Amino acid sequence: MLIRNDDKDWNHARSSEITPLGVYQDRRQWIRQLAAGAAGVGLTSWAGRDALAQGATARPGKLPALPAAISKVAGAVTMEKPTTYQDASTYNNFYEFGTDKADPARNSSRFQTSPWSVEVEGLVKQPRTFALEDLLKLGAQEERIYRLRCVEGWSMVIPWIGYSLAQLLKQVEPLGSAKYVEFVTAADTKTMPYVGSGVLEWPYVEGLRLDEAMHPLTLLSFGMYGEILPKQNGAPVRLVVPWKYGFKSSKSLVKIRLTEAQPRTAWNKSAPQEYGFYSNVNPNVDHPRWSQASERRIGEDGLFAKKRKTLMFNGYEAQVGQLYAGMDLKKFY
Ligand code: MTE
């Protein structure tokens, strides 16, 4: 694999220009890491990723309102080293654009993210459609540095920007009968080449219990690394639920519906025995086809490196463990 060592296409703003937290890598460190991981992480798309890395991918630019501060929500900042922007924006799962990790960055340029609105409906007192511009202003934008653990066994650390989903849900006043929240995402056959394919049932739908959705760690995100979300990461607005496997973090949201019944979700419909509704990160409950006890950090752990241990609730147990008190997490996987 090619390791770049020149400056010309290194155009990513340094994190130090974005945030006072001095934990992001500088360029040299990034190159060293890439070299250390040069054996690859053993996943499918290095060739495609490299092709993307060489042609500077278009960057979406700054967010209108940059966060003034790192989040004060307990547990919302990990001190682990963030994954590079390059890795986080070229190694993606976004099946509407294809099933290869390089496909979302490669195939999403025609997807239109403006104008955009999100409808919030169902069991609420004040159903409402929010234009993106209004959504952006609803809560104070914060930076949160979350681990994201994918069900496939890899993880990243990403500085997201947004605010707690609870702030939006409070605006619409959930009714007492609301028990769950369903998240419906964009499904545009014209600009999303895999919508209509048999890979999943479209639109991609996810769900949370209402108390999970109201938990302060559940983030409605508009940006990452101090910039607008790239399309491949779920522009213009997505969810990030850091204690659950990555597929619960639905991208490019168009509708949020409060319901009494548990929503059927895209992955649960496609393989119910493999993907449950809860999907909390849990090293003690294996996926039927592989162990979930360990993970490989993208960009850091090479193919032959010892994998790192996966933490219960992805390391957010102190914050969210009480949501599941008394539940059999093998049964409710
Ligand atoms: N959202 C939509 N609409 N479609 C998808 O295919 N993939 C999920 C999730 N959200 C997906 C989605 C999966 S499997 C993961 S691991 C995360 O997005 C990946 O987010 P990232 O690419 O920003 O790291």
Boltz pocket constraint, residues with backbone or C-beta under 6 A from the ligand:
constraints:
  - pocket:
      binder: B
      contacts: [[A, 88], [A, 91], [A, 92], [A, 93], [A, 94], [A, 95], [A, 96], [A, 148], [A, 149], [A, 150], [A, 151], [A, 185], [A, 186], [A, 204], [A, 232], [A, 233], [A, 234], [A, 245], [A, 246], [A, 247], [A, 248], [A, 249], [A, 250], [A, 251], [A, 252]]
      max_distance: 6.0
